[in-house]
Amino acid sequence: MAKTQTRYVCQECGRVAASYMGKCPQCGSFNSMVEEVIHDEPVTKSTAVRGLTGRSAPRSIGDISAGDEDRIHVPIEEFARVLGGGIVPGSIVLVGGDPGIGKSTLMLQMAMEMANQKRVLYVSGEESERQIKMRATRLNGKKELPSNLLLVTETNLEIILNHINEVKPELLIVDSIQTVYLSSMDSSAGSVSQVRECSSQLRELAKTSGISVFVIGHVTKEGTIAGPRVLEHIVDTVLYLEGDRFQAYRLLRSVKNRFGATSEVGVFEMREGGLVEVTNPSEAFLAERMVNAAGSAIAVTMEGTRPILVEIQGLTSPTQFGNARRTANGVDFNRLLLISAVLTRRVGLKLSEQDVFVNVVGGLQIDEPAADLAVAAAIASSWKDISVKADAVLIGEIGLAGELRMPGQMQARLKEAQKLGFKTAIVPKALRKGEGYPKGIEIVEVRSLDQALNAALGNSKEKSKSPPHMA
């Protein structure tokens, strides 16, 4: 006889407890423990044999064929870049992002493009078939919708698997994994056990049948995929669709990829007809830049293997309260505090009585320290009311002693800046011999932040000892 037992599972971190607790001792979340009923079935031949194939045998690694993986071509080049060059047959990909950011729109666009060459099954547990058809018509314009794209509205995984056996698609899209459930489990859809078990069965389906599976995942208020992170360990690739809802640009970022490079980024622009590829994001981010404006500097950041030029704006204003404020949009707040302290102590800028605001144009989030020098130059430019050289880019990490450190992939950064017409690059002095700098762009090597600001703003210490609004 099957035995029944009750356990409580935290919906945030997945911790299992024998009794109910108001606060999870692992992640500290309140009222996140949900009751689940588990049926312990006796072990039989049918239940004991469970795996990717049901029958497995160890083989010598030399006897296993390892030819080049044939990837499925994706017509959306920015999507293919993030996947590592195309879709690997038999892979399972998780796509996450904030509500309303465009996950379903992007996946429906990809489904319509792929349906021209493959048989695609789109399973939705959140929208009706009529709603999906209306959105597909809007995205496809006047073109005829592909007949190889099949739609079904279903949340029961057993029924979905039956549809897959009948249709035999080559590409499966599930929107979303939190709405799918197994009727054999007593827990509700979206719980940790349901998400884990449904994802495991979809992974087994992908590995045994060769069907490429895409699943859309909800994101919690902390910004992580709901499930919890156990869902990210099951899949082969994890993609995040990022961006500000009030900005037009969306970034598709790879944070895990077993078949390609991580931290790769694809850039899209949200328009009336859906998400449109941005093949030259540097040019797009700099399109509305005001040349020779004080408080503006150009940084070259690396998003995966792609260098992107972005405008960093800085503004200083006399504080109206006792404590000066620091506001960062697009850069790490603690990094802004560090740069402000170095500017005050090592360069002599009196920022203790100034509110400092830093903004990255376009809604891009910069995490790497190579943009430190551009942030510092934007702040100093606003404080002195002197513009940074219009044709200069600034690349470098700032240390606490005011020294500059060399970031990685300098060649790729400088080539991108040269391609967009910038004539000067202010970079840290190279202490080790490496690849030569590209020709056609003037390289200004400096050792300290003080020297870099003199090169970017001109030697203006005597000219501007205090900001104009304080003179």
C-alpha positions in Angstrom: 0.0 0.0 0.0 1.2 3.5 -0.8 2.0 5.6 2.2 1.0 9.3 2.5 3.1 11.9 4.3 2.9 15.6 4.7 5.8 18.1 4.4 6.2 21.8 4.1 8.3 23.4 1.3 9.5 27.0 1.1 8.4 28.5 -2.2 11.3 30.9 -2.2 14.4 28.7 -1.5 13.0 25.1 -1.6 13.8 24.2 2.0 11.8 21.2 3.2 10.5 20.9 6.8 8.4 18.3 8.6 6.2 20.9 10.3 4.9 24.3 9.5 7.1 27.4 10.3 6.0 31.0 9.9 9.5 32.0 8.9 11.8 30.0 6.7 15.1 29.5 8.6 17.1 29.3 5.4 16.0 32.4 3.4 14.1 34.3 6.1 10.9 34.6 4.1 7.6 34.9 6.0 4.6 32.7 5.2 6.4 31.0 2.4 6.0 27.4 3.7 3.3 25.5 1.7 1.9 22.1 2.6 2.5 19.3 0.2 1.2 15.7 0.3 3.7 13.0 -0.9 2.6 9.5 -1.8 5.4 7.0 -1.2 4.7 4.2 -3.8 6.3 0.8 -3.3 9.3 0.2 -5.6 8.4 -2.0 -8.5 10.1 -2.8 -11.8 8.2 0.0 -13.5 9.0 2.7 -10.9 12.6 1.6 -10.3 13.6 2.0 -14.0 13.5 5.7 -14.5 16.0 7.8 -16.3 16.7 9.4 -19.6 16.4 6.2 -21.6 15.2 3.5 -19.1 18.2 1.3 -20.2 21.7 2.6 -19.7 25.1 1.0 -19.8 28.6 2.4 -19.2 30.6 3.0 -22.4 34.2 4.0 -23.0 34.6 7.6 -23.7 36.7 6.8 -26.8 33.8 4.8 -28.3 31.4 7.7 -28.2 31.0 9.7 -31.4 31.5 13.4 -30.8 30.9 15.1 -34.2 30.2 18.8 -34.5 26.8 19.6 -33.1 24.3 20.5 -35.8 22.6 23.6 -34.6 19.2 24.7 -35.9 19.4 28.0 -37.7 17.5 30.9 -36.0 16.5 33.7 -38.4 16.7 36.2 -35.5 20.4 36.9 -35.4 20.4 38.6 -32.0 18.6 35.5 -30.5 21.1 33.2 -32.2 24.0 35.1 -30.8 22.8 34.6 -27.2 22.2 30.9 -27.8 25.7 30.4 -29.0 25.0 30.3 -32.8 21.6 28.5 -33.0 19.4 26.0 -31.2 20.9 22.7 -30.2 18.6 19.8 -30.8 17.4 18.1 -27.6 18.2 21.2 -25.4 16.0 22.8 -22.9 16.1 26.6 -22.6 14.6 28.8 -19.8 13.6 32.4 -20.6 12.9 34.6 -17.7 12.1 38.3 -17.2 9.9 40.8 -15.4 6.2 40.8 -16.1 5.3 42.7 -19.3 8.9 43.0 -20.4 8.2 41.0 -23.7 9.0 37.4 -23.0 5.9 36.0 -24.7 6.2 38.5 -27.6 9.8 37.4 -28.2 9.0 33.7 -28.1 6.0 34.0 -30.4 8.1 36.0 -32.9 10.7 33.2 -32.8 8.0 30.5 -33.1 6.6 32.2 -36.3 10.1 32.5 -37.8 11.1 28.9 -37.0 7.7 27.6 -38.3 8.9 28.4 -41.8 11.5 25.5 -41.5 10.3 23.4 -38.5 7.2 22.1 -36.9 6.5 24.2 -33.8 4.1 23.6 -30.9 3.2 26.6 -28.7 1.6 25.6 -25.4 0.1 28.4 -23.4 -1.3 28.1 -19.9 -1.9 31.9 -19.5 -3.7 33.0 -22.7 -6.4 31.6 -24.9 -5.7 30.6 -28.5 -7.7 33.6 -29.7 -5.5 36.0 -27.8 -2.3 34.4 -29.2 -3.7 34.6 -32.7 -4.5 38.3 -32.3 -0.9 39.0 -31.1 0.6 36.9 -33.9 -1.5 38.8 -36.5 -0.2 42.1 -35.1 3.4 40.9 -35.0 3.3 39.4 -38.5 1.7 42.3 -40.2 0.2 41.5 -43.6 2.2 38.3 -44.0 0.4 35.0 -43.9 0.7 33.1 -40.7 2.7 29.9 -41.0 0.7 26.6 -41.0 3.5 24.7 -39.2 2.9 26.8 -36.0 0.4 24.9 -33.8 -1.3 26.4 -30.8 -2.8 24.7 -27.8 -4.1 26.0 -24.4 -3.4 23.4 -21.8 -1.9 23.2 -18.3 -2.0 19.4 -17.6 1.4 18.0 -18.4 0.1 14.5 -19.1 -2.3 15.9 -21.8 0.5 18.1 -23.2 2.8 15.0 -23.6 -0.1 13.3 -25.4 -0.3 16.3 -27.8 3.4 16.1 -28.4 3.2 12.4 -29.3 0.5 13.1 -31.8 1.9 16.2 -33.4 5.6 15.3 -33.1 7.0 18.8 -33.2 10.7 19.7 -33.6 10.4 22.8 -31.3 8.2 23.1 -28.2 7.5 26.3 -26.3 5.8 26.2 -22.9 4.3 29.5 -21.6 4.8 29.3 -18.7 6.3 26.6 -16.5 4.5 27.9 -13.4 1.1 27.2 -14.9 1.9 23.5 -15.8 1.0 20.8 -13.3 1.0 17.0 -12.9 -2.3 15.6 -11.7 -0.5 12.8 -9.8 0.8 15.4 -7.3 -1.4 17.1 -4.8 0.4 20.4 -4.7 -0.9 23.3 -6.7 0.6 24.6 -10.0 3.6 26.8 -9.5 4.8 25.2 -6.3 8.4 24.0 -5.9 7.6 20.3 -6.3 5.4 20.9 -9.4 7.9 23.1 -11.1 10.8 20.7 -10.3 8.9 17.6 -11.5 7.4 19.2 -14.6 10.8 20.6 -15.7 12.4 17.3 -15.1 9.9 15.5 -17.3 10.3 18.1 -20.1 14.1 17.7 -19.8 13.7 13.9 -20.2 11.5 14.5 -23.2 14.1 16.8 -24.8 17.0 14.4 -24.2 15.2 11.3 -25.4 13.3 12.7 -28.4 15.6 15.4 -29.7 12.9 18.0 -29.4 14.2 21.5 -28.5 12.2 22.9 -25.6 11.8 26.5 -24.5 10.1 27.3 -21.2 9.1 30.7 -20.0 9.6 31.3 -16.2 8.1 33.9 -13.9 10.3 36.2 -11.9 9.9 37.0 -8.2 9.9 40.5 -6.7 13.6 39.9 -5.8 14.4 39.5 -9.6 15.1 35.7 -9.6 13.2 33.1 -11.5 10.4 31.6 -9.4 10.7 28.0 -8.7 13.3 28.6 -7.0 16.8 28.3 -8.5 16.4 24.5 -8.8 14.7 25.3 -12.1 17.9 26.9 -13.4 20.0 23.8 -12.5 17.7 21.5 -14.5 17.8 23.4 -17.9 20.7 23.7 -20.3 20.5 27.4 -20.9 19.1 30.3 -18.9 18.2 33.6 -20.7 17.0 36.8 -19.0 15.1 39.5 -20.9 16.1 42.8 -19.2 15.3 46.4 -19.6 13.3 49.3 -18.3 9.6 49.1 -19.1 9.7 52.8 -19.9 12.6 52.4 -22.3 12.4 51.0 -25.8 15.5 48.8 -25.5 15.5 45.2 -24.3 18.5 43.1 -23.5 18.4 39.3 -23.8 21.2 38.1 -21.6 22.6 34.6 -21.2 23.5 33.7 -17.6 24.0 30.0 -18.2 24.7 28.1 -21.4 26.1 24.6 -21.8 26.5 25.1 -25.5 28.0 28.6 -25.7 29.5 31.6 -23.9 27.8 33.0 -20.9 27.1 36.8 -20.4 26.3 37.1 -24.1 23.8 39.8 -24.9 21.3 40.4 -27.7 19.8 43.9 -28.1 16.2 44.5 -29.2 14.0 47.6 -29.5 10.3 47.3 -28.6 8.1 48.8 -31.3 4.5 48.5 -32.3 5.3 45.5 -34.5 7.1 43.6 -31.7 10.8 43.3 -30.8 13.2 44.5 -33.6 16.8 43.6 -33.6 19.4 46.3 -32.9 22.5 45.2 -34.9 24.6 48.2 -33.9 23.7 48.9 -30.2 26.5 51.4 -29.7 25.2 53.7 -32.4 21.7 53.4 -31.0 22.7 54.3 -27.5 24.7 57.3 -28.7 22.1 58.6 -31.2 20.7 61.4 -29.0 23.9 62.4 -27.3 24.5 66.1 -26.9 28.1 66.8 -28.0 30.2 69.1 -25.8 27.7 69.0 -22.9 29.3 69.1 -19.4 28.7 66.0 -17.3 28.8 63.5 -20.2 31.4 60.8 -20.9 31.6 57.8 -23.2 32.5 54.4 -21.7 33.2 51.1 -23.6 31.6 48.2 -21.7 31.8 44.5 -22.6 28.6 42.5 -22.8 29.8 39.0 -23.3 32.0 39.1 -26.4 30.4 42.3 -27.7 31.8 45.8 -26.9 29.1 48.5 -26.5 29.7 52.2 -26.2 27.3 54.0 -23.8 26.9 57.5 -22.6 27.4 58.0 -18.9 25.9 61.3 -17.5 26.9 62.9 -14.2 25.4 65.8 -12.4 26.5 67.6 -9.2 24.3 69.9 -7.4 24.6 71.8 -4.0 22.9 69.8 -1.3 19.8 71.3 0.3 20.0 69.0 3.4 22.6 68.1 5.9 23.8 64.9 4.2 24.8 64.9 0.5 22.9 62.3 -1.6 24.3 59.8 -4.1 21.9 58.5 -6.8 23.0 55.8 -9.3 20.9 54.6 -12.2 22.6 51.9 -14.3 25.7 51.6 -12.2 26.3 49.9 -8.9 25.6 52.2 -6.0 28.6 51.1 -3.9 30.8 51.7 -6.9 29.5 55.2 -7.1 30.3 55.8 -3.4 33.9 54.5 -4.0 34.5 56.7 -7.1 33.1 59.8 -5.2 35.4 59.1 -2.3 38.4 58.8 -4.6 37.5 62.0 -6.4 37.2 63.8 -3.1 40.4 62.5 -1.4 42.8 61.9 -4.4 41.7 64.6 -6.9 40.5 67.3 -4.5 36.9 67.7 -5.7 34.8 68.9 -2.8 31.9 66.5 -3.2 30.9 66.4 0.5 28.5 69.3 -0.1 27.3 68.1 -3.5 24.5 65.8 -4.4 25.9 63.4 -7.1 23.6 61.8 -9.7 24.9 59.3 -12.3 22.8 57.9 -15.1 23.5 55.4 -17.9 21.6 56.4 -21.1 19.4 53.8 -22.6 18.5 51.8 -19.5 21.6 49.7 -19.7 23.0 48.2 -16.5 26.8 48.3 -16.2 28.4 45.9 -13.7 32.0 45.8 -14.8 34.6 48.2 -13.2 36.0 49.3 -16.7 33.4 52.1 -16.7 34.9 53.6 -13.5 36.9 56.2 -15.4 34.0 57.4 -17.5 31.8 57.7 -14.3 34.6 59.8 -12.6 35.0 62.0 -15.7 31.3 62.6 -16.0 31.1 63.7 -12.3 34.3 65.9 -12.6 33.0 67.4 -15.8 29.7 68.5 -14.1 31.6 69.8 -11.0 34.0 71.9 -13.1 31.4 72.7 -15.8 33.8 71.7 -18.5 32.9 69.2 -21.2 34.9 66.1 -21.9 36.5 65.9 -25.3 33.7 65.0 -27.7 35.8 62.5 -29.6 37.3 60.7 -26.6 36.4 57.4 -24.9 37.5 56.6 -21.3 38.3 53.0 -20.3 39.8 52.0 -16.9 39.2 50.7 -13.4 39.9 53.0 -10.5 41.7 51.9 -7.3 41.5 53.4 -3.9 44.9 55.1 -4.2 43.7 56.9 -7.3 45.6 54.6 -9.7 44.1 53.2 -12.9 44.1 49.5 -13.7 43.8 47.9 -17.1 40.6 46.0 -17.9 40.4 43.0 -20.2 39.7 42.8 -23.9 41.1 46.2 -24.6 41.7 45.5 -28.3 38.0 44.8 -28.9 36.9 47.9 -27.0 39.3 50.2 -29.0 38.3 48.7 -32.3 34.6 49.4 -31.6 35.4 53.0 -30.6 37.4 53.5 -33.7 34.6 52.1 -35.9 32.2 54.7 -34.5 34.5 57.6 -35.3 36.1 58.3 -31.9 39.7 59.7 -32.3 41.1 59.5 -28.8 41.1 56.8 -26.1 42.2 57.5 -22.5 43.4 54.2 -21.0 45.6 53.0 -18.2 49.3 52.8 -18.9 50.2 49.2 -19.9 52.9 47.8 -17.7 53.1 44.5 -19.5 53.7 44.0 -23.2 50.7 42.7 -25.0 48.9 43.2 -28.3 49.5 46.5 -30.0 46.8 49.1 -30.0 44.8 49.5 -33.3 45.9 52.2 -35.7 43.7 55.2 -36.5 42.9 56.1 -32.9 45.1 58.2 -30.5 46.0 56.4 -27.3 46.6 58.5 -24.2 48.1 56.3 -21.5 47.8 57.6 -17.9 48.7 56.1 -14.5 46.4 58.0 -12.2 42.9 59.4 -12.1 44.3 63.0 -11.8 46.2 62.6 -15.1 43.2 61.0 -16.8 40.9 63.9 -15.9 43.6 66.5 -17.1 43.7 64.6 -20.4 39.9 64.5 -20.7 39.0 68.0 -19.5 42.2 69.9 -20.1 44.6 71.1 -17.4 41.9 73.2 -15.8 42.8 73.1 -12.1 43.8 76.8 -11.9 40.9 77.7 -14.2 38.2 76.1 -12.1 39.2 75.6 -8.5 35.5 75.6 -7.5 32.3 74.8 -9.4 30.7 77.8 -11.1 27.6 77.6 -9.1 29.7 78.0 -5.9 32.0 80.7 -7.0 
